[in-house]
Amino acid sequence: MAKRNFPNSRQNSQVTLEPNMAIAIIGISSAFADEEAKMEHEEDYALGELLCSISGFEEYSEEDYVELYNSAIEILNSEGWDEALMQAVESLPNKDTREAAYITAVTVLGIDGDIPEQEQEFLAALQENLKISDARAEKLVEECFEDEEDEDEDEEDDEE
């Protein structure tokens, strides 16, 4: 599978996805924004961990996550990656779900500690399509990685 660019436009589809499915599709698409032909273990783990912290996913079992992931992949393959991604973006009903989708993408892309140019371009286009201002996006990214740094410090303290 080749790298995923953010699509420039959308065809006229009337499909609306449930917010949880839309967020999962955005997370999976983010994992393929680079030149890797598969989702790395770290990206897969980050996606699962992040989803369980988002409202609406708290009650998901491991089987529910597997079913959601498989359904998202099926939609991506049947609709086409570009179309499914745009459907996902347009299916998010409010600011909170759009921000949750953006945080999901940032986390998946940043899990390896490096966000190369292709991924930055994908993220910038996603931000624009989600209608998140630069200032708000910066704050979300800071909060996202601040929480990760706090967890790393706690783990270091536990080891001592």
VEXDREN-2710 file (C-alpha; in Angstrom, 1 decimal):
% VEXDREN-2710
k/r/px/py/pz
1/MET/0.0/0.0/0.0
2/ALA/1.4/3.4/-1.0
3/LYS/1.6/6.4/1.3
4/ARG/-1.7/8.1/1.9
5/ASN/-2.0/11.8/1.1
6/PHE/-5.0/13.7/2.4
7/PRO/-7.6/13.8/-0.4
8/ASN/-8.2/17.2/-2.1
9/SER/-11.8/16.8/-2.8
10/ARG/-14.8/14.6/-2.2
11/GLN/-17.1/12.9/-4.5
12/ASN/-20.8/13.3/-3.9
13/SER/-21.5/10.5/-1.4
14/GLN/-24.3/10.7/1.1
15/VAL/-22.8/8.2/3.5
16/THR/-22.6/9.3/7.1
17/LEU/-20.5/7.3/9.5
18/GLU/-21.0/6.9/13.2
19/PRO/-18.5/9.2/15.1
20/ASN/-16.6/6.2/16.6
21/MET/-16.1/4.7/13.1
22/ALA/-15.1/8.0/11.7
23/ILE/-12.4/8.5/14.4
24/ALA/-11.1/5.0/13.8
25/ILE/-10.9/5.6/10.0
26/ILE/-9.0/8.8/10.6
27/GLY/-6.6/7.1/13.0
28/ILE/-6.0/4.2/10.6
29/SER/-5.5/6.6/7.7
30/SER/-3.0/8.5/9.7
31/ALA/-0.9/5.4/10.3
32/PHE/-0.6/5.1/6.5
33/ALA/0.3/8.8/5.9
34/ASP/4.0/7.9/5.6
35/GLU/5.7/5.6/3.2
36/GLU/5.2/2.5/5.3
37/ALA/3.0/-0.1/3.7
38/LYS/1.5/-1.3/7.0
39/MET/0.5/-0.1/10.4
40/GLU/3.4/-0.6/12.8
41/HIS/2.8/-2.2/16.2
42/GLU/3.4/1.1/18.0
43/GLU/0.8/2.9/15.8
44/ASP/-1.7/0.1/16.3
45/TYR/-1.1/0.1/20.1
46/ALA/-1.4/3.9/20.3
47/LEU/-4.6/3.9/18.3
48/GLY/-6.2/1.3/20.6
49/GLU/-4.9/3.0/23.8
50/LEU/-6.1/6.4/22.6
51/LEU/-9.5/5.2/21.5
52/CYS/-10.2/3.7/24.9
53/SER/-9.7/7.2/26.5
54/ILE/-12.2/8.9/24.1
55/SER/-15.8/9.3/25.1
56/GLY/-17.9/6.7/23.5
57/PHE/-15.1/4.0/23.5
58/GLU/-14.8/3.5/27.3
59/GLU/-17.0/0.4/27.3
60/TYR/-15.4/-1.3/24.3
61/SER/-13.9/-4.7/24.9
62/GLU/-10.9/-6.0/23.0
63/GLU/-13.3/-7.9/20.7
64/ASP/-15.2/-4.6/20.1
65/TYR/-11.9/-2.9/19.1
66/VAL/-11.1/-5.7/16.7
67/GLU/-14.5/-5.5/15.2
68/LEU/-14.3/-1.7/14.8
69/TYR/-10.8/-2.0/13.3
70/ASN/-11.9/-4.7/10.8
71/SER/-15.1/-2.7/9.9
72/ALA/-13.0/0.5/9.4
73/ILE/-10.6/-1.4/7.1
74/GLU/-13.5/-2.8/5.2
75/ILE/-15.0/0.7/4.6
76/LEU/-11.6/2.0/3.6
77/ASN/-11.2/-0.7/1.1
78/SER/-14.7/-0.7/-0.3
79/GLU/-15.2/3.1/-0.5
80/GLY/-11.6/3.8/-1.4
81/TRP/-9.2/5.4/1.1
82/ASP/-9.7/9.0/0.0
83/GLU/-13.5/8.8/-0.1
84/ALA/-13.7/7.0/3.3
85/LEU/-11.4/9.6/4.9
86/MET/-13.5/12.5/3.6
87/GLN/-16.7/10.7/4.7
88/ALA/-15.1/10.3/8.1
89/VAL/-14.2/13.9/8.4
90/GLU/-17.6/15.1/7.3
91/SER/-19.4/12.6/9.7
92/LEU/-18.0/14.2/12.8
93/PRO/-20.9/16.0/14.3
94/ASN/-19.2/18.6/16.6
95/LYS/-16.1/20.3/17.8
96/ASP/-15.4/17.6/20.5
97/THR/-15.4/14.7/18.0
98/ARG/-13.4/16.7/15.5
99/GLU/-10.8/17.4/18.1
100/ALA/-10.8/13.8/19.3
101/ALA/-10.1/12.7/15.7
102/TYR/-7.3/15.2/15.4
103/ILE/-5.7/14.1/18.7
104/THR/-6.0/10.5/17.4
105/ALA/-4.1/11.3/14.3
106/VAL/-1.4/13.3/16.1
107/THR/-0.9/10.5/18.6
108/VAL/-0.7/7.8/15.9
109/LEU/1.7/9.9/13.8
110/GLY/3.9/11.0/16.7
111/ILE/4.2/7.6/18.5
112/ASP/7.5/6.9/16.9
113/GLY/8.9/10.3/18.0
114/ASP/9.2/11.6/14.5
115/ILE/6.7/13.3/12.2
116/PRO/8.3/13.5/8.7
117/GLU/7.2/16.0/6.1
118/GLN/4.7/13.7/4.5
119/GLU/3.0/13.1/7.8
120/GLN/3.1/16.9/8.6
121/GLU/1.4/17.6/5.3
122/PHE/-1.3/15.0/6.1
123/LEU/-1.8/16.4/9.6
124/ALA/-2.0/20.0/8.3
125/ALA/-4.6/19.0/5.7
126/LEU/-6.6/17.1/8.3
127/GLN/-6.5/20.1/10.6
128/GLU/-7.9/22.3/7.9
129/ASN/-10.6/19.9/6.9
130/LEU/-11.6/19.4/10.6
131/LYS/-11.8/23.3/10.8
132/ILE/-9.4/23.5/13.8
133/SER/-7.5/26.7/14.1
134/ASP/-3.7/26.8/14.2
135/ALA/-3.8/28.1/17.8
136/ARG/-6.2/25.3/18.9
137/ALA/-4.2/22.6/17.0
138/GLU/-1.0/23.7/18.7
139/LYS/-2.7/23.6/22.1
140/LEU/-4.1/20.1/21.4
141/VAL/-0.7/18.9/20.3
142/GLU/0.9/20.4/23.5
143/GLU/-1.7/18.7/25.7
144/CYS/-1.3/15.4/23.9
145/PHE/2.5/15.2/24.3
146/GLU/2.4/16.8/27.8
147/ASP/0.4/13.9/29.0
148/GLU/2.8/11.5/27.4
149/GLU/5.8/13.3/29.1
150/ASP/4.0/13.1/32.4
151/GLU/3.5/9.4/32.0
152/ASP/7.2/8.9/31.1
153/GLU/8.3/10.8/34.2
154/ASP/6.0/8.7/36.4
155/GLU/7.4/5.5/35.0
156/GLU/11.0/6.8/35.6
157/ASP/10.0/7.7/39.2
158/ASP/8.6/4.2/39.7
159/GLU/11.8/2.6/38.5
160/GLU/13.9/4.4/41.1
END
